[in-house]
Amino acid sequence: MRLTNYTDYSLRVLIYLAMKPEGELSNIKEIAEAYDISKNHLMKVTYELGKMNVIETIRGRNGGIRLAHSPEQINVGEIVRKTEEDFHIVECFDADHNQCVISPVCGLKHVLNKALQAYLAVLDQYTLADLVKNQHSLLAYFTFGKDNQR
């Protein structure tokens, strides 16, 4: 299964925010530069994460973004479910657009559905805190981490 860039960027934003000292604000420009990804993409991602109440957005001159909950309270499976547009691994998973002639009797869709459920079940076992357990190693890749390592 392949995740969309949108979900990938959502998870990256959350990882970045989890690496910051608790309560410290970040901004889209800083995160975009850290990952070398489009600021425009991250604007949409952070807007949606804010609507999901996963991050807190503070407006104004000294504003920014930060996690709305502790990393231990943010479930990876839940984030993936909320950020992926669909889980149509194959055509027959989309009832509105399915043109496969063997769908009514095909065993593949059942196998793939079982695999999808297992995939999501594994993601459900992890929180954002689990993704940043190697904080020391991750900090080496972020600008703010270089200052902290001195």
N, C-alpha and C positions, 0 to 999 in steps of 0.2 A: 504494500500500500504506500502511496506517495502522498505526503501532505502538500497543501498549497503553500506558496510563498507567504500568503497572508497568515496562515497558522504558524509557519516557521518564524516570521517576523514577530508575531504576537508572543511566542515563547521566548524569543531572544530579548524582547523588551522586558519581559518579566524577569528573566535571568539577570539582565543588567540592573534593574531596579532592586532585585534581591541582594545584589553585591554591594550596593551603597549602604553606608551606615544608616541605621533605622531612622526614618523620618526625614532624611536628607532628600532634597528635591533634585531632580534631573530635568533635562529638557530634550525635545525631539532632536535638535541639532547635535547635541552631545552624543546621543545614542546612535544617530545616523553616522556620525564620524567614527564612532567606536567600531561599528560593524561594516563601515564603508557601503552603506545601502542608502537608497533614496529617502530623503526627508519627506517627500510627498507621500510615499507609501506609508511611512511611519505616522504621519498625521492621521490618516484614516484608521490605522491600527490602534493608535492611542485613543482616538475618539471612541471607537467601539469598545475597547477595554474599559474605558471610563463609564460607558453606558451599561456595561455588564457589572459595574461596581467592583472590578478587580483592581483598578488603579484609581487614585484620587488625582484630579486635575485642579490646580490652583491657578486662577487667572491673575493677571496683573504683572507689573514690572518685576517683582521678585517671585513670580509664580513658577510653576513647573509641574512635574508629575512624580508620584511615588506610589508604592503599593498601598492599597486600601486595607489589606489584611496581612497578617504575618505569612511568611512563605510556607509555614506548616499548614496553613488553612487554605492554600490554593492548590487544588487538585489538577494534575496534568490532564487526565482523561476528560474532565469537565471542560477545561479550556479548549482542548482539541474538538470536542463535540460542538462547542459554541462558535468556534471560528471556522470550521470546515463548512463549506457550502452544502456539500452532500457527501454521501459515502457510496456513490454509484460506481463500484469497482468495475462492474461489467454492465452492459446494456440492460440486462433483465432486472437489475436492481431499481431501474427507473420505469415504473409502470406506465407513465404517460408517454414515454418515447421508445418503449421496447418494441423492436421489430424482429427479434430472434424467433424463428419458426419452431424451435425445439423447446422454448421456455416452459411450456406446460409439463414436459416430462424430463427435463434436463436435471441431472444430478449435480452438475458443476455449481449451480447457484447455491445449493445447500452447503456444499463444501466451502465455497467462498464466504458465505454468510457466517458459517461457524468460525472461519479464520478471522473475519472482521470482528466478531464478538470477542474472540480470544485476544486480539490486538488491543481492543478498547479495554478489556478487563486488565491487561497488563498496565496500560497507561493509568488506569484507575488506582493502581497500587502505589503510585508515586505522587509526591507533592513538589512544589517549587523548591522547598527546602532540600529535598533529595537531589535536585539538579545542581545545587550550588554547594554540595558537601565538599567539593574540591576547591573551595574558595581561594586558597593560597595560589593554586595553579591558575585559576581563572583571573585573578587580580593582575597577573603578569601581562594579560592581554588588554587591559583597560587602562586608559590614561590615569584615572583617579587611583588605580591600584598601584601604579609606579610611585606615586607620592607616598602611599601608605607603607611601601616596602622599605623605605629608607631607614 
